[in-house]
């Protein structure tokens, strides 16, 4: 699968604030006056239409150059895209490692390309006040495929979460029909069989399983986790937090919506957060969870699993297949490792993944182009239509893939990607430019899962049967408020992170919880909440 980072998931317990499909375009005089910007645009372009410019056009695009498939001018992606749409893309290539810094520099200098993809909310916030990027919500009427998906997939609450204090949003997000949960736990199924135990379905059942493993193998830490850097326990606290109705680790958010109280509360001081730490502390205190899980390298965690010193580890589909199973095969060829559905906790059967992911900003200067309408139609087709998304992900039918009688896509035998045809001479990403993270994200569940193994599809089927997390109501800050909040956020998060680790490891007794909460208040936790709740009330009154 195209790699998506943890930034996709901001785990919050929330209530819904449902707004209509935003007639921001109706409210903006500037958005209406497009008479001089329609060169190359299609008349009557709508859902299901193939976008084809009425004259040759070219658009600059910031290109995130991934080291696994470095940019090649001769890729079929470029030439076939031009053949289908009449559009020539002019990539401004930036190395993956420097992408965010270079993007900021280009935007700040006024030199940004027209199309700026691979932007993850709230990264766009930094460019709103300067007017360097467009309020794309003003131009949704130019994007029928995106509007259709927002309506059909009931995405309006998620879209509203992107809005700024002016009621507009400045990022065109990748949108999913259903959330795709990536992270869970992998468990040694052969050890479960040996102990006569079933796959754990809840965190309480996991505790029972770990106790049995520890009794049988007393010198082990049954659970030793990875992904602990740079955020201690980043993945574990993320998925466990969602199960407890809070957020932690990678997905930590300072403010959590409390639907009962009708306001945001400070996450690190909630009862749910405390209960999560109590659970983890119990695992550590009883020798069931390796205390190094919060500080060790991924390699160290992998080796402990491979050497039989642990039996449970955090995993996603890629690490399961590319790391853990090959590691075990070298040392313990009879071992069977399975990724289990996310264990259920006090929050019930939830799928913590978001239906939004990184998306596209549009440079302000694009609005001045005579081809602006054509560009927005093109973006709509490539990133949001069924045909455009299939093209970006799978390539050219008859060349990189075929379809069987049922319409199922089959990768060409001489083309490989994600290990589907490991002996093939050519690679879908490296040699053709398709399944590229700049262009291939979001879509229908069927398309998103089309490269998944049968095992991963079964995992997703279980997760998709669960309810998604509610989306918190918007609370967009003004520029001045955001500046103030940023001054409070770093020391607050540092303290939560440090104390989380100390509570879990037993270095600070949980009996001092009230003192810890008081410490958060001295670090402006309440002032931060007052700011957020004020912003929420203001937005509710202005847009209710």
Secondary structure, DSSP 4 states (H G I P E B T S, - for coil): -----GGG------------S-THHHH-HHHH--TTS-TTPPTT--TTPPP--SS-EEEEEEEEE-GGG---TT-HHHHHHHHHHSEEEEEEEEEGGGHHHHHHHHHHTT---SEEEEE-TTGGGGGTTTT-B--GGGGGGG-HHHHHHHHHTT-HHHHHTT--TTS----EEEEBSS-----EEEEEHHHHHHHT-PPP-BHHHHHHHHHHHHHHSTTS-SB-----SSSTTHHHHHHHHHHTTS--GGG--SEEEETTTTEEEEGGGSHHHHHHHHHHHHHHHTTSB-GGGGT--HHHHHHHHHTTS-SEEEE-HHHIIIIIHHHHHHH-TT--EEEEPPPBBTTBSEE---SEEEEEEEBGGGGGSTTHHHHHHHHHHHHHSHHHHHHHHH--BTTTEEE-TT--EEE-TTEESTTTTTT-SEETTTTT--S-TTT---B-HHHHTTTS-HHHHHHHHHHHTSEEPPPPPP-PPPHHHHHHHHHHHHHHHHHHHHHHHHHHHTSS-GGGHHHHHHHHHHTTHHHHHHHHHHHHHHHHHHH-
